[in-house]
Amino acid sequence: MSASPPPAPSKPEGPALPEHGHSPEAIARRLGAGPAISYLRDWVYGGIDGAVTTFAIVAGAVGASLSPQVVLILGLANLLADGFSMAAANYAGTRAEIEDYDRLLRVEERHIEATPDGEREEVRQIFAAKGFRGAELEQLVGLISSRREVWIETMMSGEYGLSAVRRNAGAAALSTFAAFVLCGSVPLLPFLADLAGLTLAPAAATGTLLTALTFFAIGSVKSCWSTRGWLGSGLETLVIGMGAAGIAWAVGALLHQLLGTGP
């Protein structure tokens, strides 16, 4: 009886493919386009807050045994008013960051004009903290301080931890508002069906399920820009959102018992 041939050796796994090309042409195109400006945090912030706050209001109203019509009115009012409020606050906050960057930029420009040796020493200490020493450090200080724009950008980054990439305040606000309204409308969808005869209990149960799925979806999608897995990120967002909704429902139910609100 002949022996079976030995199994073929498995091929060793190679390194993971890079996210973008590294040919000189590809690098030139990517760097020439400039750094991408991300509004991910605005979408995530607006989406989570929209679903949390709207569903919290819905849960509180359901806990107080209010009618589906009242729940819908309260939810829609919050959806638009709170969405606009968040967008306006994000716009103002982003504008404040831009203005603060401009203020510090002018400070560094004045310091370079008035005390260039002191600013060179700051560059020297910044890069000494990164491990550069001796002639290599002095050469680096000389190169950076020979180009004014590079010098200022280095100080903004090394001294203040600020990037030269500017976010657009209007785009940040619009992203927040769009995400807030899109995700915040989910808890209200079943109550719109009340016009077709759906009662409070089925609408509340359906809204809870849809909102839970929305929380999980937001967290899962967020993991595409994270090192975390989609399941853990989705469950984390789900727990945060449903926790807020549970608190609102408990408060509504308690007030209903204490004050006798609703039917």
C-alpha positions, 0 to 999 in steps of 0.5 A: 500500500503506497504512502500518501504524499505529504501535504503541501506546505502552507504559504506564509501570510504576507504583510497586510496591503497598505491603504494607499499607493506608495509610488512617487506618482501616487504620493505626489497626488495624495500630498498635492490634494492636501490632508482630508478634513474629517467631519466624522465626529460631527456625524457620530455626535449628531447621530447618537445625540439625536437618537438618544434625546428624541428617544429619551423624550419619547420614553419619558412621555410613554412612561407618563402614559401620554397619548401617541399624538402628544408623544409625536408632537413632543418628539418632533419639537425636540427633533427640530429645536434640539437639532438646530441648537446642537448645530448652532453650538457646533458652529460656534464651537468650531468658529471659536477653535478657528479664531483661537488658532488665528490668535496663537498664530499671530502670537508666534509671528510676533515672537519670531520677530521680537525674540528669534533666538528664544523661538529657536530654543523652543524648537531645539527643546521640542525636538530634543524631547523627541530624541534628537541630539548634538549636530543633528539637532542643531541642523534640524533647528537651522533648517526649520528656522530658515523657512518662516512658514515651516517654523510657525507651523512647527511651533503651533504643533509642537508648543500648542498641539494644534494642526494647520488643517482647518475645519469648516464651521458651516460644514460641521454644523450641517453634518451635526444637524443632518445626522441628528434629524436622520437618526433622531427621526427613527424613534418617531416613525412608529408613532406616525403609524398611529394615524393608521390606528396603531396604539401606544403600546405597539408604537412604543415597542416598535420604536424601542426596537428601531432605536436600539438597531439605530444605536447599534448601527451608529456604533458599528459604522463608527468602527470603520474609522477605529481600531475597535471591532464593529460588534464591541463598538456597536454594543457600547453605543447601544448600551449608552443610548438605551441607558439614557432612554431607560432613565427618561422612561423611569422619570416619566413613569415616576412623575406619572405615579406622583403627579397623576399626569396622563390618562 
